[in-house]
Amino acid sequence: MTDTVTVRHLADHDWDAVVALEHDAYAGLGLAEGRAALQSRAAVSPGTCFVLDVGGRTAGYLLALPYPEFRCPDLGRVEPAVRTGRNLHLHDIVVAPALRRRGLGRYLLGRLTGTARARGDRRISLVAVGGSDRFWSARGFVAHPGVAPADGYGADAVYMSRPVPAARPAPPAPSTLREVS
């Protein structure tokens, strides 16, 4: 990869690209939420939502928000209000298909983990969809079989979480990576 890669907080001008990436990633699974729902989740916690730019183009994003442990957002509704607690729910992480398998998703997850640590969060949760639970298990997330995500997540959805690990050196980033706050 020779293009400059930048991770920054999500801004208003990013929404067209984020909605397109979300649709491409989730429509085939019947899980696309649309702009209003995505914007409502980011509005709850703008400091935990990031965009990945590659060569000046939005190529990925991550949306996370505080959410009660063992619960997850309803995909059919907008978020009603700011939530509090020590669990940070990773709602979406998407990297454009042409840029996958280059460590960019892992870097976004590392940024979220550092943010969770700085906020004092104890856990990060997510709902693995489309058979991605093995991917998340390899990153330290553990399934909670007694927790059933809402029907809107699909029959194979798995609620997972992991503790926020203690600080340690960040994983190596792609050589062209720049981080912008």
DRENVEXSE-477849 format. One record per atom (N, C-alpha, C): z, y, x; residue number from 1; atom name. Coordinates in Angstrom, 2 decimals, always signed. Atoms other than C-alpha are relative to their C-alpha. Layout:
N
ATOM      zz      yy      xx   k  a
ATOM       Z       Y       X NUM CA
...
//
This chain:
181
ATOM      zz      yy      xx   k  a
ATOM   +0.00   -1.16   +0.85   1  N
ATOM   +0.00   +0.00   +0.00   1 CA
ATOM   +0.00   +1.23   +0.90   1  C
ATOM   +0.09   -1.19   -0.83   2  N
ATOM   -1.06   +3.29   +1.55   2 CA
ATOM   +0.34   +1.27   -0.76   2  C
ATOM   -0.35   -1.17   +0.80   3  N
ATOM   -0.32   +5.70   -1.33   3 CA
ATOM   +1.49   +0.29   +0.10   3  C
ATOM   -1.40   -0.39   +0.02   4  N
ATOM   +2.92   +7.64   -1.39   4 CA
ATOM   +0.63   -0.48   -1.30   4  C
ATOM   -0.74   +0.51   +1.15   5  N
ATOM   +5.46   +6.06   -3.74   5 CA
ATOM   +1.24   +0.86   -0.17   5  C
ATOM   -1.12   -0.87   +0.28   6  N
ATOM   +8.04   +8.29   -5.41   6 CA
ATOM   +0.77   -0.54   -1.20   6  C
ATOM   -0.87   +0.34   +1.12   7  N
ATOM  +10.99   +7.39   -7.65   7 CA
ATOM   +0.74   +1.29   -0.38   7  C
ATOM   -0.64   -1.24   +0.46   8  N
ATOM  +12.30  +10.27   -9.77   8 CA
ATOM   +0.48   -0.19   -1.44   8  C
ATOM   -0.45   +0.05   +1.40   9  N
ATOM  +14.02  +10.99  -13.07   9 CA
ATOM   -1.17   +0.24   -0.94   9  C
ATOM   +1.01   -0.13   +1.04  10  N
ATOM  +11.88  +10.74  -16.18  10 CA
ATOM   -0.03   +1.44   -0.52  10  C
ATOM   +0.17   -1.37   +0.50  11  N
ATOM  +10.50  +14.10  -17.37  11 CA
ATOM   -0.86   -0.02   -1.27  11  C
ATOM   +0.75   -0.08   +1.26  12  N
ATOM   +8.92  +15.26  -20.64  12 CA
ATOM   -1.50   -0.29   +0.18  12  C
ATOM   +1.44   +0.20   -0.19  13  N
ATOM   +5.39  +15.22  -19.18  13 CA
ATOM   -0.37   -1.45   +0.33  13  C
ATOM   +0.27   +1.40   -0.33  14  N
ATOM   +5.73  +11.48  -18.37  14 CA
ATOM   -0.25   -0.89   -1.20  14  C
ATOM   -0.04   +0.89   +1.14  15  N
ATOM   +5.79  +10.19  -21.93  15 CA
ATOM   -1.32   -0.68   -0.34  15  C
ATOM   +1.28   +0.67   +0.31  16  N
ATOM   +2.07   +9.50  -22.45  16 CA
ATOM   -0.19   -1.22   +0.91  16  C
ATOM   +0.15   +1.11   -0.95  17  N
ATOM   +2.00   +7.33  -19.31  17 CA
ATOM   +1.03   -1.10   -0.26  17  C
ATOM   -1.05   +0.99   +0.26  18  N
ATOM   +5.32   +5.61  -20.12  18 CA
ATOM   -0.34   -0.81   -1.25  18  C
ATOM   +0.35   +0.70   +1.24  19  N
ATOM   +4.21   +4.78  -23.66  19 CA
ATOM   -1.18   -0.96   +0.24  19  C
ATOM   +1.15   +0.88   -0.29  20  N
ATOM   +0.90   +3.36  -22.35  20 CA
ATOM   +0.44   -1.22   +0.81  20  C
ATOM   -0.51   +1.12   -0.79  21  N
ATOM   +2.70   +1.22  -19.73  21 CA
ATOM   +0.82   -0.95   -0.86  21  C
ATOM   -0.85   +0.83   +0.88  22  N
ATOM   +5.21   -0.01  -22.32  22 CA
ATOM   -0.88   -0.82   -0.94  22  C
ATOM   +0.89   +0.70   +0.92  23  N
ATOM   +2.44   -0.90  -24.76  23 CA
ATOM   -0.73   -1.14   +0.71  23  C
ATOM   +0.71   +1.03   -0.77  24  N
ATOM   +0.47   -2.79  -22.10  24 CA
ATOM   +0.91   -1.17   +0.34  24  C
ATOM   -0.94   +1.04   -0.41  25  N
ATOM   +3.58   -4.72  -21.04  25 CA
ATOM   +0.52   -0.83   -1.17  25  C
ATOM   -0.73   +0.68   +1.07  26  N
ATOM   +5.04   -5.59  -24.43  26 CA
ATOM   -0.77   -0.25   -1.29  26  C
ATOM   +0.73   +0.19   +1.26  27  N
ATOM   +2.40   -5.41  -27.19  27 CA
ATOM   -0.41   -1.46   -0.20  27  C
ATOM   +0.40   +1.40   +0.10  28  N
ATOM   +1.16   -8.92  -26.42  28 CA
ATOM   +1.13   -0.93   -0.41  28  C
ATOM   -1.18   +0.78   +0.40  29  N
ATOM   +4.71  -10.19  -26.98  29 CA
ATOM   +0.51   +0.43   -1.37  29  C
ATOM   -0.47   -0.53   +1.28  30  N
ATOM   +5.05   -8.23  -30.23  30 CA
ATOM   +1.25   +0.85   +0.15  30  C
ATOM   -1.24   -0.72   -0.27  31  N
ATOM   +7.76   -6.07  -28.62  31 CA
ATOM   -0.19   +1.49   +0.29  31  C
ATOM   +0.22   -1.43   -0.26  32  N
ATOM   +6.14   -2.63  -28.24  32 CA
ATOM   +0.79   +0.82   -1.02  32  C
ATOM   -0.87   -0.81   +0.86  33  N
ATOM   +8.52   -0.01  -29.61  33 CA
ATOM   -0.62   +1.31   -0.45  33  C
ATOM   +0.57   -1.29   +0.33  34  N
ATOM   +6.53   +3.19  -29.57  34 CA
ATOM   +0.80   +1.16   +0.56  34  C
ATOM   -0.54   -1.20   -0.62  35  N
ATOM   +7.25   +6.70  -28.39  35 CA
ATOM   +1.37   +0.42   -0.52  35  C
ATOM   -1.25   -0.51   +0.54  36  N
ATOM  +10.06   +7.71  -30.76  36 CA
ATOM   +1.20   -0.84   +0.44  36  C
ATOM   -1.10   +0.87   -0.41  37  N
ATOM  +12.23   +4.69  -29.98  37 CA
ATOM   +0.28   +0.13   +1.50  37  C
ATOM   -0.18   -0.14   -1.45  38  N
ATOM  +11.64   +4.96  -26.22  38 CA
ATOM   +0.65   +1.34   +0.34  38  C
ATOM   -0.58   -1.31   -0.28  39  N
ATOM  +12.38   +8.69  -26.19  39 CA
ATOM   +1.46   +0.07   -0.43  39  C
ATOM   -1.39   -0.04   +0.45  40  N
ATOM  +15.58   +8.15  -28.16  40 CA
ATOM   +0.92   -0.72   +0.99  40  C
ATOM   -0.82   +0.72   -0.98  41  N
ATOM  +16.84   +5.64  -25.58  41 CA
ATOM   +0.19   +0.84   +1.27  41  C
ATOM   -0.10   -0.86   -1.18  42  N
ATOM  +16.07   +8.00  -22.70  42 CA
ATOM   +0.88   +1.22   -0.27  42  C
ATOM   -0.80   -1.18   +0.34  43  N
ATOM  +17.72  +10.92  -24.53  43 CA
ATOM   +1.50   -0.30   +0.06  43  C
ATOM   -1.41   +0.39   -0.06  44  N
ATOM  +21.00   +8.98  -24.65  44 CA
ATOM   +0.55   +0.16   +1.41  44  C
ATOM   -0.47   +0.01   -1.39  45  N
ATOM  +21.20   +8.84  -20.85  45 CA
ATOM   -1.13   +0.35   +0.97  45  C
ATOM   +1.13   -0.35   -0.86  46  N
ATOM  +18.51  +10.80  -18.99  46 CA
ATOM   +0.25   -0.26   +1.49  46  C
ATOM   -0.32   +0.25   -1.41  47  N
ATOM  +20.32  +10.28  -15.67  47 CA
ATOM   -0.16   -1.43   +0.44  47  C
ATOM   +0.18   +1.41   -0.34  48  N
ATOM  +19.69   +6.53  -15.84  48 CA
ATOM   -1.41   -0.49   -0.34  48  C
ATOM   +1.38   +0.33   +0.31  49  N
ATOM  +15.96   +6.66  -16.60  49 CA
ATOM   -0.89   +0.56   +1.10  49  C
ATOM   +0.79   -0.37   -1.17  50  N
ATOM  +13.38   +6.76  -13.81  50 CA
ATOM   -1.48   -0.30   -0.19  50  C
ATOM   +1.44   +0.21   -0.03  51  N
ATOM   +9.64   +6.94  -13.19  51 CA
ATOM   -0.39   -0.34   +1.43  51  C
ATOM   +0.56   +0.40   -1.29  52  N
ATOM   +7.73   +5.33  -10.35  52 CA
ATOM   -1.40   +0.59   +0.08  52  C
ATOM   +1.33   -0.57   -0.22  53  N
ATOM   +4.77   +7.38   -9.10  53 CA
ATOM   -0.60   -0.62   +1.25  53  C
ATOM   +0.74   +0.53   -1.16  54  N
ATOM   +2.17   +5.87   -6.77  54 CA
ATOM   -1.27   +0.83   +0.12  54  C
ATOM   +1.17   -0.84   -0.22  55  N
ATOM   -0.39   +8.19   -5.31  55 CA
ATOM   -0.14   +1.11   -1.03  55  C
ATOM   +0.02   -1.08   +0.97  56  N
ATOM   +0.57  +10.89   -7.79  56 CA
ATOM   -0.24   -0.43   -1.43  56  C
ATOM   +0.24   +0.53   +1.35  57  N
ATOM   +0.06   +8.62  -10.82  57 CA
ATOM   +1.21   -0.81   -0.43  57  C
ATOM   -1.12   +0.77   +0.52  58  N
ATOM   +2.80   +7.19  -13.03  58 CA
ATOM   -0.40   -1.47   -0.06  58  C
ATOM   +0.36   +1.41   -0.13  59  N
ATOM   +2.79   +3.48  -12.22  59 CA
ATOM   +1.13   -0.92   -0.44  59  C
ATOM   -1.10   +0.82   +0.47  60  N
ATOM   +6.11   +2.29  -13.63  60 CA
ATOM   +1.12   +0.88   -0.50  60  C
ATOM   -1.16   -0.72   +0.50  61  N
ATOM   +9.35   +3.25  -15.28  61 CA
ATOM   +1.16   -0.95   -0.23  61  C
ATOM   -1.22   +0.75   +0.31  62  N
ATOM  +12.90   +2.12  -15.98  62 CA
ATOM   +0.80   +0.83   -0.99  62  C
ATOM   -0.87   -0.64   +0.98  63  N
ATOM  +14.98   +2.98  -19.07  63 CA
ATOM   +1.30   -0.78   -0.08  63  C
ATOM   -1.31   +0.64   +0.13  64  N
ATOM  +18.71   +2.24  -19.10  64 CA
ATOM   +0.92   +0.97   -0.72  64  C
ATOM   -0.94   -0.83   +0.74  65  N
ATOM  +21.55   +3.49  -21.27  65 CA
ATOM   +1.32   -0.73   -0.14  65  C
ATOM   -1.28   +0.65   +0.26  66  N
ATOM  +25.25   +2.85  -21.77  66 CA
ATOM   -0.08   -0.71   -1.35  66  C
ATOM   +0.03   +0.77   +1.25  67  N
ATOM  +25.65   +0.15  -24.41  67 CA
ATOM   +1.17   -0.97   +0.02  67  C
ATOM   -1.13   +0.95   +0.02  68  N
ATOM  +28.55   -2.02  -25.56  68 CA
ATOM   -0.42   -1.36   +0.56  68  C
ATOM   +0.28   +1.31   -0.57  69  N
ATOM  +28.73   -5.27  -23.65  69 CA
ATOM   -0.23   -1.02   -1.11  69  C
ATOM   +0.40   +1.08   +0.91  70  N
ATOM  +27.16   -8.26  -25.43  70 CA
ATOM   -0.73   +0.51   -1.25  70  C
ATOM   +0.83   -0.54   +1.07  71  N
ATOM  +25.09   -5.98  -27.68  71 CA
ATOM   -1.23   +0.62   +0.64  71  C
ATOM   +1.22   -0.60   -0.52  72  N
ATOM  +21.59   -4.55  -27.32  72 CA
ATOM   -0.65   +0.86   -1.08  72  C
ATOM   +0.66   -0.87   +0.97  73  N
ATOM  +19.46   -1.87  -28.95  73 CA
ATOM   -0.88   -0.78   -0.97  73  C
ATOM   +0.89   +0.54   +1.01  74  N
ATOM  +17.60   -2.70  -32.15  74 CA
ATOM   -1.39   +0.58   +0.28  74  C
ATOM   +1.33   -0.47   -0.37  75  N
ATOM  +13.91   -2.50  -31.23  75 CA
ATOM   -0.69   +0.77   -1.11  75  C
ATOM   +0.63   -0.66   +1.13  76  N
ATOM  +13.01   -1.29  -34.71  76 CA
ATOM   +0.57   +1.36   -0.34  76  C
ATOM   -0.65   -1.28   +0.34  77  N
ATOM  +15.22   +1.80  -34.63  77 CA
ATOM   +0.15   +0.89   +1.21  77  C
ATOM   -0.32   -0.94   -1.06  78  N
ATOM  +15.79   +4.92  -32.62  78 CA
ATOM   +1.50   -0.07   +0.26  78  C
ATOM   -1.43   -0.02   -0.34  79  N
ATOM  +19.13   +5.27  -30.84  79 CA
ATOM   +0.67   +1.13   -0.77  79  C
ATOM   -0.62   -1.02   +0.85  80  N
ATOM  +21.50   +7.12  -33.16  80 CA
ATOM   +0.83   +1.03   +0.76  80  C
ATOM   -0.92   -0.94   -0.65  81  N
ATOM  +23.86   +8.72  -30.65  81 CA
ATOM   +0.29   -0.45   +1.42  81  C
ATOM   -0.44   +0.31   -1.35  82  N
ATOM  +25.22   +8.85  -27.14  82 CA
ATOM   +1.09   -1.06   -0.09  82  C
ATOM   -1.01   +1.06   -0.05  83  N
ATOM  +27.25   +5.75  -26.32  83 CA
ATOM   +0.77   +0.12   +1.31  83  C
ATOM   -0.81   +0.00   -1.21  84  N
ATOM  +30.02   +5.34  -23.82  84 CA
ATOM   +0.41   -1.43   +0.31  84  C
ATOM   -0.45   +1.32   -0.40  85  N
ATOM  +31.50   +2.41  -21.97  85 CA
ATOM   -0.34   -0.23   +1.45  85  C
ATOM   +0.21   +0.35   -1.40  86  N
ATOM  +31.31   +0.67  -18.62  86 CA
ATOM   -1.12   -1.00   +0.20  86  C
ATOM   +1.15   +0.89   -0.10  87  N
ATOM  +28.22   -1.43  -19.36  87 CA
ATOM   -1.27   +0.85   -0.08  87  C
ATOM   +1.28   -0.70   +0.00  88  N
ATOM  +24.79   -0.03  -18.47  88 CA
ATOM   -1.08   -1.01   -0.36  88  C
ATOM   +1.01   +0.95   +0.48  89  N
ATOM  +22.01   -1.75  -20.41  89 CA
ATOM   -1.38   +0.39   +0.51  89  C
ATOM   +1.36   -0.17   -0.49  90  N
ATOM  +18.66   -2.08  -18.64  90 CA
ATOM   -0.95   -0.38   -1.14  90  C
ATOM   +0.82   +0.26   +1.18  91  N
ATOM  +16.39   -1.72  -21.64  91 CA
ATOM   -1.43   -0.37   +0.36  91  C
ATOM   +1.38   +0.26   -0.41  92  N
ATOM  +12.97   -1.62  -19.94  92 CA
ATOM   -0.15   +0.24   +1.48  92  C
ATOM   +0.49   -0.26   -1.35  93  N
ATOM  +11.57   -1.96  -16.47  93 CA
ATOM   -1.43   -0.52   +0.05  93  C
ATOM   +1.41   +0.35   +0.00  94  N
ATOM   +7.80   -1.94  -16.11  94 CA
ATOM   -0.66   +0.58   +1.26  94  C
ATOM   +0.85   -0.43   -1.11  95  N
ATOM   +5.51   -1.76  -13.08  95 CA
ATOM   -1.43   -0.39   -0.40  95  C
ATOM   +1.40   +0.27   +0.35  96  N
ATOM   +1.74   -1.51  -13.60  96 CA
ATOM   -0.44   -1.33   +0.61  96  C
ATOM   +0.40   +1.33   -0.50  97  N
ATOM   +0.14   -4.97  -13.23  97 CA
ATOM   -0.62   -0.01   +1.39  97  C
ATOM   +0.66   -0.02   -1.31  98  N
ATOM   -1.96   -4.01  -10.20  98 CA
ATOM   +0.97   +0.23   +1.16  98  C
ATOM   -0.97   -0.32   -1.05  99  N
ATOM   +1.18   -3.00   -8.29  99 CA
ATOM   +1.20   -0.96   +0.03  99  C
ATOM   -1.11   +0.96   +0.03 100  N
ATOM   +3.46   -5.95   -9.08 100 CA
ATOM   +0.01   -0.84   +1.26 100  C
ATOM   -0.21   +0.88   -1.16 101  N
ATOM   +4.81   -8.28   -6.39 101 CA
ATOM   -0.04   +0.76   +1.33 101  C
ATOM   -0.05   -0.81   -1.21 102  N
ATOM   +5.20   -5.44   -3.90 102 CA
ATOM   +1.40   +0.55   +0.26 102  C
ATOM   -1.37   -0.46   -0.20 103  N
ATOM   +8.96   -4.88   -4.22 103 CA
ATOM   +0.35   +1.27   -0.76 103  C
ATOM   -0.26   -1.25   +0.70 104  N
ATOM   +8.65   -1.84   -6.48 104 CA
ATOM   +1.01   -0.17   -1.14 104  C
ATOM   -0.99   +0.27   +1.05 105  N
ATOM  +10.56   -3.38   -9.40 105 CA
ATOM   +1.38   -0.22   +0.58 105  C
ATOM   -1.29   +0.23   -0.67 106  N
ATOM  +13.29   -4.54   -7.03 106 CA
ATOM   +0.59   +1.33   +0.47 106  C
ATOM   -0.48   -1.30   -0.42 107  N
ATOM  +13.49   -1.01   -5.67 107 CA
ATOM   +0.52   +0.81   -1.19 107  C
ATOM   -0.50   -0.67   +1.21 108  N
ATOM  +13.81   +0.46   -9.19 108 CA
ATOM   +1.34   -0.58   -0.42 108  C
ATOM   -1.27   +0.63   +0.35 109  N
ATOM  +16.56   -2.08   -9.92 109 CA
ATOM   +1.10   +0.43   +0.97 109  C
ATOM   -0.97   -0.49   -0.98 110  N
ATOM  +18.31   -1.05   -6.69 110 CA
ATOM   +0.45   +1.42   -0.30 110  C
ATOM   -0.35   -1.39   +0.36 111  N
ATOM  +18.15   +2.58   -7.75 111 CA
ATOM   +0.93   +0.00   -1.21 111  C
ATOM   -0.87   +0.07   +1.17 112  N
ATOM  +19.67   +1.67  -11.12 112 CA
ATOM   +1.39   -0.50   +0.38 112  C
ATOM   -1.29   +0.55   -0.42 113  N
ATOM  +22.41   -0.38   -9.45 113 CA
ATOM   +0.83   +1.08   +0.71 113  C
ATOM   -0.70   -1.09   -0.66 114  N
ATOM  +23.32   +2.55   -7.20 114 CA
ATOM   +0.48   +1.06   -0.99 114  C
ATOM   -0.38   -0.96   +1.04 115  N
ATOM  +23.36   +4.86  -10.21 115 CA
ATOM   +1.17   -0.53   -0.81 115  C
ATOM   -1.10   +0.61   +0.75 116  N
ATOM  +25.58   +2.44  -12.13 116 CA
ATOM   +1.30   +0.05   +0.80 116  C
ATOM   -1.18   -0.04   -0.87 117  N
ATOM  +27.97   +2.24   -9.18 117 CA
ATOM   +0.57   +1.41   +0.03 117  C
ATOM   -0.46   -1.40   -0.07 118  N
ATOM  +28.14   +6.05   -8.91 118 CA
ATOM   +0.61   +0.45   -1.32 118  C
ATOM   -0.53   -0.36   +1.32 119  N
ATOM  +28.81   +6.33  -12.66 119 CA
ATOM   +1.32   -0.72   -0.32 119  C
ATOM   -1.20   +0.79   +0.28 120  N
ATOM  +31.64   +3.79  -12.48 120 CA
ATOM   -0.22   -1.12   -0.99 120  C
ATOM   +0.28   +1.12   +0.91 121  N
ATOM  +29.88   +1.18  -14.60 121 CA
ATOM   +0.44   -1.30   +0.66 121  C
ATOM   -0.46   +1.30   -0.50 122  N
ATOM  +31.21   -2.36  -14.27 122 CA
ATOM   -1.06   -1.08   -0.08 122  C
ATOM   +1.01   +1.03   +0.21 123  N
ATOM  +28.24   -4.35  -15.56 123 CA
ATOM   -1.34   +0.65   -0.30 123  C
ATOM   +1.35   -0.33   +0.44 124  N
ATOM  +24.50   -4.14  -16.03 124 CA
ATOM   -0.46   -1.17   -0.85 124  C
ATOM   +0.49   +1.05   +0.90 125  N
ATOM  +23.08   -6.06  -18.98 125 CA
ATOM   -1.48   +0.24   -0.29 125  C
ATOM   +1.40   -0.09   +0.41 126  N
ATOM  +19.57   -6.75  -20.24 126 CA
ATOM   -0.30   -1.15   -0.95 126  C
ATOM   +0.51   +1.12   +0.79 127  N
ATOM  +17.62   -8.94  -22.62 127 CA
ATOM   -1.29   -0.45   +0.67 127  C
ATOM   +1.20   +0.58   -0.63 128  N
ATOM  +15.14  -11.18  -20.81 128 CA
ATOM   -0.93   -0.47   -1.10 128  C
ATOM   +0.98   +0.38   +1.02 129  N
ATOM  +11.97  -11.61  -22.86 129 CA
ATOM   -1.21   -0.65   +0.67 129  C
ATOM   +1.24   +0.58   -0.51 130  N
ATOM   +8.76  -13.55  -22.48 130 CA
ATOM   +0.19   -1.00   +1.12 130  C
ATOM   -0.25   +1.00   -1.04 131  N
ATOM  +10.35  -16.23  -20.29 131 CA
ATOM   +0.44   +0.60   +1.33 131  C
ATOM   -0.38   -0.65   -1.26 132  N
ATOM  +11.60  -13.73  -17.68 132 CA
ATOM   +1.44   -0.29   +0.43 132  C
ATOM   -1.39   +0.29   -0.36 133  N
ATOM  +15.15  -15.17  -17.61 133 CA
ATOM   +0.12   -0.62   +1.40 133  C
ATOM   -0.06   +0.56   -1.36 134  N
ATOM  +14.37  -17.14  -14.42 134 CA
ATOM   -0.14   +1.11   +1.05 134  C
ATOM   +0.16   -1.15   -0.88 135  N
ATOM  +13.20  -13.92  -12.74 135 CA
ATOM   +1.33   +0.74   +0.14 135  C
ATOM   -1.26   -0.75   -0.03 136  N
ATOM  +16.46  -12.17  -13.71 136 CA
ATOM   +1.13   -0.82   +0.60 136  C
ATOM   -1.03   +0.86   -0.62 137  N
ATOM  +18.62  -15.15  -12.70 137 CA
ATOM   -0.08   +0.10   +1.52 137  C
ATOM   +0.18   -0.11   -1.45 138  N
ATOM  +17.16  -14.87   -9.19 138 CA
ATOM   +0.54   +1.33   +0.53 138  C
ATOM   -0.54   -1.31   -0.39 139  N
ATOM  +18.48  -11.28   -9.15 139 CA
ATOM   +1.47   +0.14   -0.38 139  C
ATOM   -1.44   +0.01   +0.23 140  N
ATOM  +22.04  -12.28  -10.01 140 CA
ATOM   +0.45   +0.13   -1.44 140  C
ATOM   -0.37   -0.11   +1.41 141  N
ATOM  +21.94  -11.97  -13.80 141 CA
ATOM   +0.30   -1.39   -0.56 141  C
ATOM   -0.45   +1.26   +0.57 142  N
ATOM  +23.71  -14.70  -15.78 142 CA
ATOM   -0.19   +0.06   -1.51 142  C
ATOM   +0.21   +0.07   +1.45 143  N
ATOM  +22.77  -15.79  -19.30 143 CA
ATOM   +1.33   -0.17   -0.72 143  C
ATOM   -1.15   +0.15   +0.89 144  N
ATOM  +25.33  -15.55  -22.10 144 CA
ATOM   -0.51   -0.70   -1.26 144  C
ATOM   +0.61   +0.75   +1.10 145  N
ATOM  +24.22  -18.34  -24.46 145 CA
ATOM   +0.60   +0.30   -1.38 145  C
ATOM   -0.62   -0.30   +1.29 146  N
ATOM  +26.68  -17.32  -27.18 146 CA
ATOM   -0.40   +1.34   -0.58 146  C
ATOM   +0.43   -1.32   +0.48 147  N
ATOM  +25.10  -13.88  -27.49 147 CA
ATOM   -1.46   -0.10   -0.42 147  C
ATOM   +1.37   +0.10   +0.52 148  N
ATOM  +22.02  -13.82  -29.70 148 CA
ATOM   -0.58   +1.40   -0.18 148  C
ATOM   +0.66   -1.29   +0.23 149  N
ATOM  +19.78  -10.76  -29.31 149 CA
ATOM   -0.62   +0.05   -1.39 149  C
ATOM   +0.62   -0.17   +1.31 150  N
ATOM  +18.34   -9.36  -32.53 150 CA
ATOM   -1.34   -0.72   -0.05 150  C
ATOM   +1.25   +0.73   +0.17 151  N
ATOM  +15.33  -11.19  -33.94 151 CA
ATOM   -1.20   +0.71   +0.59 151  C
ATOM   +1.14   -0.76   -0.48 152  N
ATOM  +12.98   -8.42  -32.84 152 CA
ATOM   -0.35   -0.25   +1.45 152  C
ATOM   +0.26   +0.25   -1.42 153  N
ATOM  +13.25   -9.55  -29.19 153 CA
ATOM   -0.80   -1.29   +0.24 153  C
ATOM   +0.76   +1.24   -0.15 154  N
ATOM  +11.48  -12.88  -29.81 154 CA
ATOM   +0.91   -1.20   +0.11 154  C
ATOM   -0.77   +1.25   +0.05 155  N
ATOM  +12.59  -16.48  -30.06 155 CA
ATOM   +0.57   -0.41   +1.36 155  C
ATOM   -0.45   +0.43   -1.32 156  N
ATOM  +12.96  -16.94  -26.29 156 CA
ATOM   +0.88   +1.05   +0.70 156  C
ATOM   -0.81   -1.07   -0.60 157  N
ATOM  +15.07  -13.78  -25.71 157 CA
ATOM   +1.36   -0.52   +0.45 157  C
ATOM   -1.27   +0.44   -0.58 158  N
ATOM  +18.14  -14.26  -23.50 158 CA
ATOM   +0.79   +1.24   +0.43 158  C
ATOM   -0.87   -1.09   -0.43 159  N
ATOM  +21.00  -11.76  -23.18 159 CA
ATOM   +0.63   -0.41   +1.33 159  C
ATOM   -0.50   +0.29   -1.35 160  N
ATOM  +22.06  -11.56  -19.50 160 CA
ATOM   +0.76   +1.20   +0.53 160  C
ATOM   -0.68   -1.11   -0.67 161  N
ATOM  +24.37   -9.50  -17.34 161 CA
ATOM   +0.45   -0.42   +1.39 161  C
ATOM   -0.59   +0.24   -1.31 162  N
ATOM  +25.79   -9.15  -13.88 162 CA
ATOM   +0.96   +1.15   +0.30 162  C
ATOM   -0.88   -1.11   -0.40 163  N
ATOM  +28.62   -7.16  -12.35 163 CA
ATOM   -0.77   +0.97   +0.90 163  C
ATOM   +0.57   -0.97   -0.94 164  N
ATOM  +27.71   -3.98  -10.52 164 CA
ATOM   +0.59   -0.35   +1.36 164  C
ATOM   -0.53   +0.42   -1.30 165  N
ATOM  +27.98   -5.14   -6.90 165 CA
ATOM   +0.55   +1.18   +0.80 165  C
ATOM   -0.54   -1.00   -0.91 166  N
ATOM  +29.96   -3.29   -4.27 166 CA
ATOM   -1.14   +0.57   +0.83 166  C
ATOM   +1.04   -0.66   -0.80 167  N
ATOM  +27.99   -0.89   -2.11 167 CA
ATOM   -0.37   -0.87   +1.19 167  C
ATOM   +0.52   +0.69   -1.18 168  N
ATOM  +25.82   -2.49   +0.54 168 CA
ATOM   -1.31   +0.68   +0.37 168  C
ATOM   +1.24   -0.67   -0.39 169  N
ATOM  +22.75   -1.40   +2.45 169 CA
ATOM   -1.11   -0.27   -1.02 169  C
ATOM   +1.11   +0.13   +0.94 170  N
ATOM  +19.74   -0.79   +0.23 170 CA
ATOM   -1.05   -0.96   +0.54 170  C
ATOM   +1.06   +0.88   -0.47 171  N
ATOM  +16.94   -3.35   +0.33 171 CA
ATOM   -1.11   +0.84   +0.63 171  C
ATOM   +1.08   -0.76   -0.63 172  N
ATOM  +14.02   -2.36   +2.51 172 CA
ATOM   -1.01   +0.45   -1.06 172  C
ATOM   +0.98   -0.55   +0.94 173  N
ATOM  +11.63   -0.12   +0.61 173 CA
ATOM   -1.38   -0.06   +0.64 173  C
ATOM   +1.34   -0.08   -0.58 174  N
ATOM   +7.89   -0.07   +1.00 174 CA
ATOM   -0.06   +1.19   +0.97 174  C
ATOM   +0.00   -1.00   -1.07 175  N
ATOM   +7.06   +2.00   +4.08 175 CA
ATOM   -0.39   +1.38   -0.47 175  C
ATOM   +0.42   -1.31   +0.47 176  N
ATOM   +5.55   +4.81   +2.04 176 CA
ATOM   +0.90   +0.55   -1.11 176  C
ATOM   -0.87   -0.39   +1.10 177  N
ATOM   +8.45   +5.12   -0.41 177 CA
ATOM   +0.76   +1.28   +0.31 177  C
ATOM   -0.82   -1.21   -0.05 178  N
ATOM  +10.02   +8.52   -1.01 178 CA
ATOM   +0.81   +0.03   -1.26 178  C
ATOM   -0.85   -0.09   +1.17 179  N
ATOM  +12.92   +9.04   -3.35 179 CA
ATOM   +0.25   +1.47   -0.31 179  C
ATOM   -0.20   -1.37   +0.43 180  N
ATOM  +13.16  +12.23   -5.36 180 CA
ATOM   +0.99   -0.02   -1.15 180  C
ATOM   -0.98   -0.06   +1.09 181  N
ATOM  +16.12  +13.12   -7.56 181 CA
ATOM   -0.45   +0.93   -1.07 181  C
//
